[in-house]
């Protein structure tokens, strides 16, 4: 796995990493053993960057990552987690984590997420994540989904992460969100090393080109891309396929089908093109895959290694499916 530097730090990350929302029972419950097996196999393949969060399975993903990582050397291993939500018994229901009254995370512990971007809350969040994982440090810490809490995240939340970085307790700090505009605001107002953007710089949606990516270029901030399949529609765009965790609308589905047809003419799986596309942008350091099973992991890695001819990107551009100025792999 080739590596690339994060921002202006000395931290190196591979070009492909492991996201763990699915390992926290996102939309489907899985066993501890099956989740740990995915992390184990990922590490065996040389994927040395694992991203997790307290929200993912209300602590399940963090504890499962910890079980796997405990068996290997931390040398060259990058673990990131997130802050801004504490897990507490009796937490009020967060409607953003439901669709049609069905929770995104299934069969999870009873302690639910409570927003807290205060200085002490962020420090407490890190301590509790260390306990859940059994680790003694994280390489990366990210402010998690502060869309409605930007003022606090940019002040007390950022100050806590900044001080942890200054003390050498974490090597890189940033923020992770599904929306590029508020992330761009944080990049402009805080001294971040990287951001994690889910779903807004993909083969289907390059909206981050108008705000976040220019801001990151100006500040030398690295970008990790999650949600490269836009939650499924860029794997198999059939009626009922998911886009941003809910059924895709007709316009989105139609565009994904058109992209798939171009890929088919070049005998390239749609998902392979989706995985490779974001890495062409100079600020993007890593794409995250989010497999639920070992078989999905193996498939994702095979897709990542698929040769994608330059003519495919040119055909997408000629068809108006990507813009004239969108960077594409060579």
Buried (B, 14 or more C-beta within 10 A) or exposed (E): BEBBEBBEBEBBBBBBBBBBBBBBBBBEBBEEEBBBBBBBBBBEBEBBBBBBBBBBBBBBBBBBBBBBBEEEEBEEBBBBBBBBBBBEEEBEEBEEEEBEEEBBBBEBEEBBBBBBBBBEBBBBBBEBBBEBBEBEEBBBBBBBBBEEBBEBBBBBBBBBBBBBBEEEBBBBBBBBBBBBBBBBBBBBBBBBBBBBBBBBBBBBBBBBBEBBBBBBBEBEBBBBBBBBBBBBBBBBBEEEBBBBBEBBEEEBBEBBBBBBBBBEEBEBBBBBBBBBBBBEBEBBBBBBBBBBBBEBBBBBBEBBEBEBEEEBBEBBBEEEBBEEEBBBBE
